[in-house]
Amino acid sequence: MILDLHRQGLSVSAIARQVGVDRKTVRTYIAKGLEPPAYKKRPPAPSLVDRFEPYLRERLEAYPTLTARRLLREIGERGYSGSYSVVRDRVRGIRPVRSAVYETRFEMPPGEQAQVDFARFEVEFADEPGSSASSGCSRWCSATPG
């Protein structure tokens, strides 16, 4: 990129501003004819918990609510000697995702439905059996003497 900009005729200072490096760095790359290195992501280093991952997957598939502490204890009995944080991070990555549980509200348009419950109401002016009605659309409630 630096060499391309230099071939296009940009000054060293303009290249340094555009690329975000020092002018001396730009001069070094131009003098050597080097492109800046393109770094690649390193492969992950082997971990102590790698050989226990199939067991962890099996247990979490059967019992998704098992804690990382419980699993640490179980693989510790099988020869794991690493730390809790390594197990916790691995469990976090392989635990099955729980679906969100939510309650669906029961909604009806006005005039479609009403619910009636028969009950005994004790009111100062009357002591008679009655009924209560609740509208499905507005949660409005009324009580009538029997």
C-alpha positions in Angstrom: 0.0 0.0 0.0 2.8 2.4 0.9 4.7 1.6 -2.3 1.5 2.0 -4.4 0.9 5.4 -2.9 4.5 6.4 -3.5 4.2 5.3 -7.2 1.1 7.5 -7.5 3.3 10.5 -6.5 2.1 11.2 -3.0 4.7 12.8 -0.6 6.1 10.9 2.3 4.2 13.1 4.7 0.9 12.5 2.9 1.5 8.7 2.9 2.3 8.8 6.6 -0.9 10.7 7.4 -3.1 8.4 5.2 -1.6 5.1 6.5 -1.2 6.2 10.1 2.5 5.6 10.5 5.5 7.8 11.1 7.3 9.4 8.2 10.5 7.5 9.0 8.6 4.2 8.7 7.4 5.3 5.3 10.9 6.2 4.1 12.2 2.8 5.3 9.5 0.9 3.3 10.2 3.0 0.2 14.0 2.6 0.6 13.8 -1.2 1.0 10.9 -1.7 -1.4 9.0 -3.6 1.2 5.3 -4.0 1.7 4.1 -4.0 5.3 3.6 -7.6 6.6 0.2 -9.1 6.5 -0.3 -10.8 9.7 -2.5 -13.9 9.9 -4.5 -15.1 12.9 -2.5 -17.7 14.8 -4.1 -21.2 15.3 -5.3 -21.7 18.9 -2.7 -23.3 21.2 -3.6 -26.7 22.5 -5.4 -26.7 25.9 -5.5 -29.1 28.8 -9.3 -29.3 28.4 -9.2 -30.3 24.7 -9.2 -34.0 25.4 -12.2 -33.7 27.7 -14.4 -31.6 25.3 -16.3 -34.7 23.9 -17.2 -35.6 27.5 -18.3 -32.0 28.3 -20.4 -31.9 25.1 -22.1 -35.2 26.0 -22.9 -34.1 29.5 -24.2 -30.7 28.4 -26.3 -32.2 25.7 -27.9 -34.6 28.3 -28.1 -32.0 31.1 -27.9 -28.4 29.7 -28.1 -26.8 33.2 -25.0 -28.4 34.6 -22.6 -25.8 36.0 -19.0 -25.4 35.1 -18.0 -26.2 38.7 -19.8 -29.5 38.6 -18.2 -30.4 35.2 -14.8 -29.4 36.6 -15.3 -31.8 39.4 -16.3 -34.6 37.0 -13.4 -34.2 34.6 -11.1 -33.7 37.6 -12.0 -37.3 38.6 -11.0 -38.3 35.0 -7.5 -36.7 35.2 -8.0 -33.0 34.3 -5.5 -30.9 36.2 -6.2 -27.5 34.8 -8.0 -24.5 36.2 -11.7 -23.7 36.6 -11.6 -20.6 34.3 -10.5 -22.7 31.4 -13.4 -25.1 31.9 -15.8 -22.3 32.4 -14.8 -20.6 29.2 -15.0 -23.8 27.2 -18.4 -24.7 28.7 -19.6 -21.2 27.8 -18.6 -21.8 24.2 -20.3 -25.3 23.9 -23.4 -25.0 26.1 -26.6 -25.3 24.0 -28.5 -22.0 23.6 -31.7 -22.0 25.7 -34.7 -20.8 23.9 -36.4 -17.7 25.4 -39.5 -18.7 27.4 -42.2 -16.1 27.3 -45.9 -16.0 28.0 -48.2 -15.1 25.1 -50.9 -12.6 26.1 -54.4 -13.6 25.3 -55.9 -10.8 23.3 -59.4 -10.5 21.7 -61.0 -7.7 19.8 -63.9 -5.9 21.6 -67.2 -7.9 21.7 -65.6 -11.3 20.8 -65.4 -12.9 24.2 -66.1 -12.5 27.9 -65.3 -14.7 30.8 -67.8 -15.3 33.6 -67.1 -16.7 37.1 -69.8 -17.4 39.6 -68.9 -16.4 43.2 -70.3 -15.1 46.4 -69.9 -11.4 47.0 -70.4 -9.8 50.4 -71.3 -6.2 50.0 -72.5 -3.8 52.7 -75.9 -3.5 51.2 -76.4 -7.0 50.0 -75.3 -10.6 50.7 -76.5 -12.5 47.6 -74.7 -14.8 45.2 -73.6 -13.1 42.1 -71.4 -13.4 39.0 -68.4 -11.5 37.8 -67.7 -10.8 34.1 -64.4 -9.9 32.6 -64.0 -8.6 29.0 -61.3 -10.3 27.0 -60.2 -7.1 25.2 -59.9 -4.6 28.0 -59.6 -6.6 31.3 -62.7 -4.7 32.4 -64.5 -6.4 35.2 -68.0 -6.1 36.5 -70.0 -7.8 39.3 -73.7 -8.3 39.4 -75.9 -9.6 42.2 -77.5 -13.0 41.5 
